[in-house]
């Protein structure tokens, strides 16, 4: 089954199962899409496909995925979410099944997420995002802090206009190259990503491997490891729809985000914000920790005590002040955002929100 983006107009229609959307295009839904719906968003004049996971009557949690995957990523946690009494809503932001609009922006996406929760009649909710998914999550927190109870940012990113040259230099070379190419020659980048998408999955997975990975992450990424099998499936799912999500994703990282860095620093003291990051993470940026600490006078993120090693992987609190926390996975690299996502989820929802 080949899933493609579509120009279908969903205005004034109710929640639509994916099978109905695909039937209109002459296709059939694969089994992995049984929990996926499509909702029209009249105010935004758009629509979002999203997965409904866990307990339908449970505590609402908005889940935002990273660049190389879609909302399908969270489907693996369906049973765990149900057992925890959580109703997870996982939109397909880029890649996977989504309604393609190359003019989308981070600010606009935040508006779509707010309207989606309005349409679903969810006035207050928690939100968990990882990697690229934290870009619209940040805009959502700034725009509607009264709607968010707890916000967990796992391996987060910031828009590039908030980053110094020092932070940019710490990015992987391939990421710096992509950002430069999208800024100067987006059509060339889109064509290149189409060619890259034709490569075997085993080669595409190498982009995630670098010297920053911990031993646990390398083992999970090795042949037969849990991350390798999962990533292969998610990359296949995304590239069925084309390569535009890569270029669109990097473009949005470069775009005007619709808020200022001072807005984020202010929200860091007003909203229950939790940063989950690997100690050796050189991609999901230390600049984010700088932003959180900027809301608290006298805090130097560079001087924070590192998380002490333990026998099990997971996050340790290294900073807590007001309504902000920074939790670090000892010795972990940038794949901590996926390897320890379940631990971050459990930490986020296991305690009462800060007052």
Secondary structure, DSSP 8 states (H G I E B T S, - for coil): ----------TT---EEHHHHHHHTT----GGGTTEEEEEETTTTEEEEEEEEE-TTSEEEEEE--TT--GGGGGGGHHHHHHTTEEEEEE--SSSS----TT--HHHHHHHHHHHHHHTT--SEEEEEEGGGHHHHHHHHHH-GGGEEEEEEES----GGG--HHHHHTS-HHHHHHHHHHHH-HHHHHHHHHHHTTS-HHHHGGGG--TT--HHHHHHHSTT-HHHHHHHHHHHHHHTT-SHHHHHHHHHHHS--SS-HHHHHHHTTTSEEEEEEETT-SSS-HHHHHHHHHTSTT--GGGS------SS--EEEEEEETTEEEEEETT--TTHHHHTHHHHHHHHHHS----
